[in-house]
């Protein structure tokens, strides 16, 4: 006798980001974030491309935004800074700094 097939649904967070791409483009930045990059990827190149084409990027803290302003004119996001500092502490041989 064959047993009935059971479908297992993964537990997914189905909440949607309530912000639209338009909100990302027009929202006034309050802090400067550190952009999340893949190994070997240049943060400067990623931010420049996002700024030119209007793409959203993701910060270490999880915030998604379209780069619009000079980050040196804004206070640093403390969550991004804490994540970056923790990363640096566990990877001592890095010679990088935010904004470099």
DSSP file (Angstrom, degrees, kcal/mol; ACC not computed):
  #  RESIDUE AA STRUCTURE BP1 BP2  ACC     N-H-->O    O-->H-N    N-H-->O    O-->H-N    TCO  KAPPA ALPHA  PHI   PSI    X-CA   Y-CA   Z-CA
    1    1 A X              0   0    0      0, 0.0     2,-0.3     0, 0.0     0, 0.0   0.000 360.0 360.0 360.0 133.5    0.0    0.0    0.0
    2    2 A X        -     0   0    0      1,-0.0     2,-0.3     3,-0.0     3,-0.0  -0.623 360.0-133.2 -84.7 139.5    1.3    3.4   -1.0
    3    3 A X        -     0   0    0     -2,-0.3     3,-0.1     1,-0.1    -1,-0.0  -0.661  31.9 -99.1 -88.8 150.0    1.5    6.2    1.6
    4    4 A X        -     0   0    0     -2,-0.3     2,-0.2     1,-0.1    -1,-0.1  -0.332  41.2-105.6 -66.2 148.4    0.2    9.6    0.7
    5    5 A X        -     0   0    0     -3,-0.0     2,-0.5     1,-0.0    -1,-0.1  -0.527  31.2-152.0 -73.6 138.6    2.8   12.2   -0.3
    6    6 A X        -     0   0    0     -2,-0.2     2,-0.5    -3,-0.1    -1,-0.0  -0.958   2.2-148.7-114.9 128.0    3.5   14.8    2.2
    7    7 A X        -     0   0    0     -2,-0.5     2,-0.6     2,-0.0    -2,-0.0  -0.835   9.0-152.2 -96.0 127.7    4.6   18.3    1.2
    8    8 A X        -     0   0    0     -2,-0.5     2,-0.5     0, 0.0    -2,-0.0  -0.881   6.6-154.2-101.7 121.3    6.9   20.0    3.6
    9    9 A X        -     0   0    0     -2,-0.6     2,-0.0     1,-0.0    -2,-0.0  -0.821  18.3-124.2 -94.7 127.2    6.7   23.7    3.5
   10   10 A X        -     0   0    0     -2,-0.5     2,-1.3     1,-0.1    -1,-0.0  -0.374  27.3-109.1 -67.1 150.2    9.8   25.6    4.7
   11   11 A X        +     0   0    0     -2,-0.0     2,-0.4     2,-0.0    -1,-0.1  -0.677  51.9 176.1 -80.9  96.4    9.3   28.1    7.4
   12   12 A X        -     0   0    0     -2,-1.3     2,-0.9     2,-0.0    -3,-0.0  -0.800  37.5-122.1-107.2 144.9    9.9   31.3    5.5
   13   13 A X        -     0   0    0     -2,-0.4    -2,-0.0     1,-0.1     0, 0.0  -0.764  29.7-175.9 -81.7 109.2    9.5   34.9    6.6
   14   14 A X        +     0   0    0     -2,-0.9    -1,-0.1     2,-0.1     2,-0.1   0.322  36.8 125.3 -94.4   8.5    6.9   36.1    4.2
   15   15 A X        -     0   0    0      1,-0.1     2,-0.4     3,-0.0    -2,-0.1  -0.435  53.1-140.4 -66.0 141.3    7.0   39.7    5.4
   16   16 A X        -     0   0    0     -2,-0.1     2,-0.5     2,-0.0    -2,-0.1  -0.791  21.7-105.6-101.8 146.3    7.6   42.1    2.6
   17   17 A X        -     0   0    0     -2,-0.4    -1,-0.0     1,-0.2     0, 0.0  -0.596  29.5-150.0 -66.9 119.8    9.8   45.2    2.9
   18   18 A X  S    S+     0   0    0     -2,-0.5     2,-0.3     2,-0.0    -1,-0.2   0.662  70.6  91.2 -72.3 -14.8    7.1   47.9    3.0
   19   19 A X        -     0   0    0      4,-0.0     2,-0.2     3,-0.0    -2,-0.1  -0.597  68.9-145.7 -80.6 142.4    9.4   50.4    1.3
   20   20 A X     >  -     0   0    0     -2,-0.3     4,-1.9     1,-0.1     5,-0.2  -0.524  31.3-101.3 -96.4 170.7    9.4   50.6   -2.4
   21   21 A X  H  > S+     0   0    0      1,-0.2     4,-1.7     2,-0.2     5,-0.1   0.864 125.3  57.4 -59.0 -34.8   12.3   51.3   -4.7
   22   22 A X  H  > S+     0   0    0      1,-0.2     4,-1.9     2,-0.2    -1,-0.2   0.907 104.4  50.9 -63.2 -40.8   11.0   54.9   -4.9
   23   23 A X  H  > S+     0   0    0      1,-0.2     4,-2.1     2,-0.2    -1,-0.2   0.893 108.1  53.3 -61.7 -39.1   11.2   55.2   -1.1
   24   24 A X  H  < S+     0   0    0     -4,-1.9    42,-0.9     1,-0.2    -1,-0.2   0.856 110.6  47.3 -64.3 -33.9   14.8   54.0   -1.3
   25   25 A X  H  < S+     0   0    0     -4,-1.7    -1,-0.2     1,-0.2    -2,-0.2   0.839 121.1  33.4 -76.0 -33.1   15.7   56.6   -3.8
   26   26 A X  H  < S+     0   0    0     -4,-1.9    -2,-0.2    -5,-0.1    -1,-0.2   0.597  86.0 112.4-104.6 -11.8   14.0   59.6   -2.1
   27   27 A X  S  < S-     0   0    0     -4,-2.1     2,-0.5    -5,-0.2    39,-0.1  -0.405  70.7-120.2 -65.1 134.6   14.5   58.8    1.6
   28   28 A X        -     0   0    0     -2,-0.1     2,-0.1     1,-0.1    -1,-0.1  -0.629  27.3-123.2 -77.4 124.2   16.9   61.1    3.3
   29   29 A X        -     0   0    0     -2,-0.5     3,-0.1     1,-0.1    -1,-0.1  -0.435  25.8-176.1 -69.0 140.0   19.9   59.3    4.8
   30   30 A X        +     0   0    0      1,-0.3    45,-0.5    -2,-0.1     2,-0.3   0.660  68.6  18.8-106.4 -24.8   20.4   59.8    8.5
   31   31 A X  E    S-a   75   0A   0     43,-0.2     2,-0.5    46,-0.0    -1,-0.3  -0.942  78.2-108.9-141.7 161.8   23.6   57.8    8.9
   32   32 A X  E     -a   76   0A   0     43,-3.1    45,-2.9    -2,-0.3     2,-0.2  -0.838  37.9-156.7 -93.4 127.3   26.4   56.5    6.8
   33   33 A X        -     0   0    0     -2,-0.5     2,-0.6    43,-0.2    38,-0.1  -0.615  17.7-121.3-100.7 160.9   26.4   52.7    6.4
   34   34 A X        -     0   0    0     -2,-0.2    26,-2.6    43,-0.1    27,-0.2  -0.924  36.4-126.6 -99.6 122.7   29.1   50.3    5.6
   35   35 A X  B     -B   59   0B   0     -2,-0.6     2,-0.3    24,-0.2    24,-0.3  -0.481  15.7-121.8 -77.5 135.6   28.1   48.4    2.5
   36   36 A X        -     0   0    0     22,-3.2    22,-0.3    -2,-0.2     2,-0.3  -0.589  38.0-178.8 -73.5 130.6   28.1   44.6    2.5
   37   37 A X        -     0   0    0     -2,-0.3     2,-0.2     4,-0.0     3,-0.1  -0.909  26.8-116.5-130.0 159.2   30.4   43.1   -0.1
   38   38 A X    >   -     0   0    0     -2,-0.3     3,-2.5     1,-0.1     5,-0.0  -0.547  56.2 -73.2 -85.1 158.9   31.4   39.7   -1.3
   39   39 A X  T 3  S+     0   0    0      1,-0.3    -1,-0.1    -2,-0.2     3,-0.1  -0.294 123.0  12.6 -54.6 130.9   35.0   38.5   -0.9
   40   40 A X  T 3  S+     0   0    0      1,-0.3     2,-0.4    -3,-0.1    -1,-0.3   0.371  98.2 126.5  83.1  -4.6   37.1   40.3   -3.5
   41   41 A X    <   -     0   0    0     -3,-2.5     2,-0.5     1,-0.0    -1,-0.3  -0.699  61.3-125.2 -89.8 137.0   34.4   42.8   -4.3
   42   42 A X     >  -     0   0    0     -2,-0.4     4,-2.3     1,-0.2     5,-0.1  -0.700  10.2-157.3 -83.6 122.8   35.3   46.5   -4.1
   43   43 A X  H  > S+     0   0    0     -2,-0.5     4,-2.7     2,-0.2     5,-0.2   0.902  95.6  53.3 -63.5 -40.7   32.9   48.4   -1.8
   44   44 A X  H  > S+     0   0    0      1,-0.2     4,-2.6     2,-0.2    -1,-0.2   0.927 110.6  45.8 -61.4 -45.4   33.8   51.7   -3.6
   45   45 A X  H  > S+     0   0    0      2,-0.2     4,-2.5     1,-0.2     5,-0.2   0.902 113.1  50.5 -64.2 -40.6   33.0   50.2   -7.0
   46   46 A X  H  X S+     0   0    0     -4,-2.3     4,-2.2     2,-0.2    -2,-0.2   0.922 113.5  44.3 -63.9 -44.6   29.7   48.7   -5.7
   47   47 A X  H  X S+     0   0    0     -4,-2.7     4,-2.5     2,-0.2    -2,-0.2   0.902 113.1  51.5 -67.5 -41.3   28.6   52.0   -4.2
   48   48 A X  H  X S+     0   0    0     -4,-2.6     4,-2.4    -5,-0.2    -2,-0.2   0.935 111.9  46.2 -61.8 -46.4   29.6   54.0   -7.3
   49   49 A X  H  X S+     0   0    0     -4,-2.5     4,-2.7     1,-0.2     6,-0.3   0.914 113.2  49.6 -62.4 -43.1   27.7   51.6   -9.6
   50   50 A X  H  X>S+     0   0    0     -4,-2.2     4,-1.5    -5,-0.2     5,-0.9   0.886 111.6  49.4 -63.2 -38.6   24.6   51.7   -7.3
   51   51 A X  H  <5S+     0   0    0     -4,-2.5    -2,-0.2     2,-0.2    -1,-0.2   0.909 113.5  45.5 -67.4 -42.1   24.8   55.5   -7.2
   52   52 A X  H  <5S+     0   0    0     -4,-2.4    -2,-0.2     1,-0.2    -1,-0.2   0.934 124.5  31.5 -66.8 -47.1   25.0   55.8  -11.0
   53   53 A X  H  <5S-     0   0    0     -4,-2.7    -1,-0.2    -5,-0.2    -2,-0.2   0.514 106.6-118.0 -94.2  -5.4   22.3   53.3  -11.8
   54   54 A X  T  <5 +     0   0    0     -4,-1.5     2,-0.2    -5,-0.2    -3,-0.2   0.752  57.5 156.3  77.4  23.6   20.1   53.9   -8.8
   55   55 A X      < -     0   0    0     -5,-0.9    12,-0.5    -6,-0.3     2,-0.3  -0.551  42.6-119.3 -81.4 147.7   20.4   50.4   -7.4
   56   56 A X        -     0   0    0     -2,-0.2     2,-0.3    10,-0.2    10,-0.3  -0.638  27.4-161.7 -81.9 144.4   19.9   49.7   -3.8
   57   57 A X  E     -C   65   0C   0      8,-3.2     8,-2.2    -2,-0.3     2,-0.5  -0.812  16.6-119.4-118.5 163.9   22.8   48.2   -1.8
   58   58 A X  E     -C   64   0C   0    -22,-0.3   -22,-3.2    -2,-0.3     6,-0.2  -0.910  20.5-146.0-110.7 132.4   22.7   46.4    1.5
   59   59 A X  B >   -B   35   0B   0      4,-2.9     3,-1.9    -2,-0.5   -24,-0.2  -0.432  32.0-104.4 -85.7 164.7   24.5   47.6    4.6
   60   60 A X  T 3  S+     0   0    0    -26,-2.6   -25,-0.1     1,-0.3    -1,-0.1   0.838 123.0  56.9 -56.3 -33.4   26.1   45.4    7.2
   61   61 A X  T 3  S-     0   0    0    -27,-0.2    -1,-0.3     2,-0.1     3,-0.1   0.547 122.5-106.2 -77.3  -7.1   23.2   46.2    9.5
   62   62 A X  S <  S+     0   0    0     -3,-1.9     2,-0.1     1,-0.3    -2,-0.1   0.272  73.2 140.8 100.3 -11.0   20.7   45.0    6.9
   63   63 A X        -     0   0    0     -5,-0.1    -4,-2.9     1,-0.0     2,-0.5  -0.437  40.9-148.7 -65.2 134.9   19.4   48.4    5.8
   64   64 A X  E     +C   58   0C   0     -6,-0.2     2,-0.3    -2,-0.1    -6,-0.2  -0.916  31.0 150.8-106.0 134.7   18.8   48.6    2.1
   65   65 A X  E     -C   57   0C   0     -8,-2.2    -8,-3.2    -2,-0.5     2,-0.6  -0.988  47.3-117.0-156.9 159.9   19.4   52.0    0.5
   66   66 A X        -     0   0    0    -42,-0.9   -10,-0.2    -2,-0.3   -15,-0.1  -0.928  43.5-116.9-100.3 119.4   20.4   53.8   -2.7
   67   67 A X        +     0   0    0     -2,-0.6   -13,-0.1   -12,-0.5     3,-0.1  -0.346  51.6 151.0 -60.1 130.7   23.6   55.8   -2.1
   68   68 A X        +     0   0    0      1,-0.2     2,-0.3    -2,-0.1    -1,-0.2   0.598  49.5  43.1-131.7 -28.7   22.9   59.5   -2.6
   69   69 A X  S    S-     0   0    0      2,-0.0     2,-0.6     1,-0.0    -1,-0.2  -0.742  88.6 -85.6-126.4 167.0   25.2   61.6   -0.4
   70   70 A X    >   -     0   0    0     -2,-0.3     3,-1.9     1,-0.2     4,-0.1  -0.638  36.3-149.5 -70.0 115.5   28.8   61.9    0.7
   71   71 A X  G >  S+     0   0    0     -2,-0.6     3,-1.5     1,-0.3    -1,-0.2   0.718  90.9  71.5 -65.0 -19.0   28.9   59.5    3.7
   72   72 A X  G 3  S+     0   0    0      1,-0.3    -1,-0.3    27,-0.1     4,-0.1   0.663  92.1  58.7 -69.5 -14.3   31.6   61.7    5.3
   73   73 A X  G <  S+     0   0    0     -3,-1.9     2,-0.3     2,-0.1    -1,-0.3   0.367 101.6  65.7 -94.7   4.2   28.9   64.3    6.0
   74   74 A X  S <  S-     0   0    0     -3,-1.5   -43,-0.2    -4,-0.1     2,-0.1  -0.895  90.7-101.8-123.9 153.4   26.8   61.9    8.0
   75   75 A X  E     -a   31   0A   0    -45,-0.5   -43,-3.1    -2,-0.3     2,-0.2  -0.443  48.4 -99.6 -69.4 150.4   27.4   60.1   11.4
   76   76 A X  E     -a   32   0A   0    -45,-0.2     2,-0.4     1,-0.1   -43,-0.2  -0.469  34.7-108.8 -71.9 138.1   28.4   56.5   11.1
   77   77 A X     >  -     0   0    0    -45,-2.9     4,-2.3    -2,-0.2     5,-0.1  -0.555  26.0-149.1 -64.3 121.1   25.7   53.8   11.7
   78   78 A X  H  > S+     0   0    0     -2,-0.4     4,-2.4     1,-0.2     5,-0.2   0.839  94.2  53.2 -67.6 -33.9   26.6   52.3   15.0
   79   79 A X  H  > S+     0   0    0      2,-0.2     4,-2.3     1,-0.2    -1,-0.2   0.939 110.9  46.6 -67.1 -45.6   25.3   48.9   14.2
   80   80 A X  H  > S+     0   0    0      1,-0.2     4,-2.8     2,-0.2    -2,-0.2   0.921 112.9  50.4 -59.1 -44.1   27.4   48.7   11.0
   81   81 A X  H  X S+     0   0    0     -4,-2.3     4,-2.9     1,-0.2    -2,-0.2   0.910 110.1  49.1 -62.7 -43.5   30.4   49.9   12.9
   82   82 A X  H  X S+     0   0    0     -4,-2.4     4,-2.1     2,-0.2    -1,-0.2   0.905 113.1  47.1 -63.2 -42.2   30.0   47.3   15.6
   83   83 A X  H  X S+     0   0    0     -4,-2.3     4,-2.3     2,-0.2    -2,-0.2   0.928 114.3  47.4 -64.7 -44.9   29.6   44.5   13.0
   84   84 A X  H  X S+     0   0    0     -4,-2.8     4,-2.8     1,-0.2    -2,-0.2   0.923 111.4  50.2 -63.0 -45.3   32.7   45.8   11.1
   85   85 A X  H  X S+     0   0    0     -4,-2.9     4,-2.2     2,-0.2    -1,-0.2   0.891 110.8  49.7 -61.4 -39.8   34.7   46.0   14.3
   86   86 A X  H  X S+     0   0    0     -4,-2.1     4,-1.4     2,-0.2    -1,-0.2   0.915 111.3  49.3 -64.2 -43.0   33.8   42.5   15.3
   87   87 A X  H  X S+     0   0    0     -4,-2.3     4,-0.8     1,-0.2     3,-0.3   0.925 111.5  48.9 -60.8 -45.8   34.7   41.3   11.8
   88   88 A X  H >< S+     0   0    0     -4,-2.8     3,-0.6     1,-0.2     6,-0.2   0.877 107.2  55.9 -62.7 -38.3   38.1   43.1   12.0
   89   89 A X  H 3< S+     0   0    0     -4,-2.2     3,-0.3     1,-0.2    -1,-0.2   0.825 111.6  43.0 -65.5 -30.8   38.8   41.6   15.5
   90   90 A X  H 3< S+     0   0    0     -4,-1.4    -1,-0.2    -3,-0.3     2,-0.2   0.552 117.1  47.8 -91.7  -7.5   38.3   38.1   14.1
   91   91 A X    X<  +     0   0    0     -4,-0.8     3,-1.7    -3,-0.6    -1,-0.2  -0.612  68.3 172.8-129.6  70.4   40.3   38.8   11.0
   92   92 A X  T 3   +     0   0    0     -3,-0.3    -1,-0.1     1,-0.3    -4,-0.1   0.695  67.4  65.9 -56.8 -26.9   43.5   40.5   12.3
   93   93 A X  T 3  S+     0   0    0      2,-0.1    -1,-0.3     0, 0.0     2,-0.3   0.396  73.4 113.3 -84.0   5.1   45.4   40.6    9.0
   94   94 A X    <   -     0   0    0     -3,-1.7    -3,-0.0    -6,-0.2     0, 0.0  -0.564  46.1-168.0 -78.2 139.5   43.0   43.0    7.2
   95   95 A X        +     0   0    0     -2,-0.3     2,-0.3     2,-0.0    -1,-0.1  -0.282  50.1 112.2-118.1  45.6   44.3   46.4    6.4
   96   96 A X        -     0   0    0     -8,-0.0     2,-0.3     3,-0.0    -2,-0.0  -0.750  42.2-169.7-114.5 160.8   41.0   48.0    5.5
   97   97 A X    >   -     0   0    0     -2,-0.3     3,-2.2     0, 0.0    -2,-0.0  -0.987  39.0 -87.4-145.2 152.2   38.9   50.7    7.1
   98   98 A X  T 3  S+     0   0    0     -2,-0.3   -64,-0.1     1,-0.3   -17,-0.0  -0.326 116.0  20.2 -57.5 136.3   35.4   51.9    6.4
   99   99 A X  T 3         0   0    0      1,-0.0    -1,-0.3     0, 0.0   -27,-0.1   0.418 360.0 360.0  85.9  -2.8   35.4   54.5    3.8
  100  100 A X    <         0   0    0     -3,-2.2    -2,-0.1     0, 0.0    -1,-0.0   0.462 360.0 360.0 -88.4 360.0   38.7   53.5    2.4
